[in-house]
Amino acid sequence: MGTAINVGAVLVGTLLGVLLQGRLPLRARETVMNGLGALTIVIGLSMAFQSASLLVVMGAVLLGSIVGEIIGIERWLERLGDRFEARLTRPGATSTFSMGFVTASLLFCIGPMAVVGSIDDALRGDVSVLAMKSVLDGFSSLALSSALGWGVGLAGLSVLVYQGAITAAAGLVEQIMSQAMITELTATGGVLVLAIGVKLLDLKDIRVGNMLPALIFAPLITAAVAAFGWM
């Protein structure tokens, strides 16, 4: 139920943002994107500084980025967005559909609320964390879609798949994920969120999608460090 609420919030926010898009001048849309980018950087920093050891985060980002570049995750995400764009937009029309899909998918799926909220929803029937996340994602999708269009709404599918998978495997995740592992996962996600903010501000076109494996390496490195008594 929590994930369903989250997806609904993304879709409603996108609808409102697209309706608002035609009523806002270009300068206003640019200001909205700049504000959202700055806020995203602040959120990323607050998450990153939760780490008990930034060396773990650094190792996770380094290894994750290498693996992601080899796999080409960002390219696959863009291709997926392009396929939907080809079906849903007019041929030859200038569109930010793919950028909206990729950016929103990363923003909505990275972070501890998606993991913890999905586990609470599955094991305890508590949707409070995902309900709070839904409010945040709803406003974010409104701001993003007012500048990037309908592609942001497609990120609801990413939320459904990602959080749905965590919910389905909640029992296993809770057993293998310690609090320390979740903390470093959160901090590593913060680095990726910060990178999204930099991208939204057009400071540098960072391939954030290729950094996603860092979210797998973070808890693995944390577990290894704890097993050897280094932490």
Summary of the structure (lengths in Angstrom):
residues: 231
radius of gyration: 17.5
end to end distance: 37.3
largest distance: 58.4
contacts: 844
relative contact order: 0.22
helix: 82%
strand: 0%
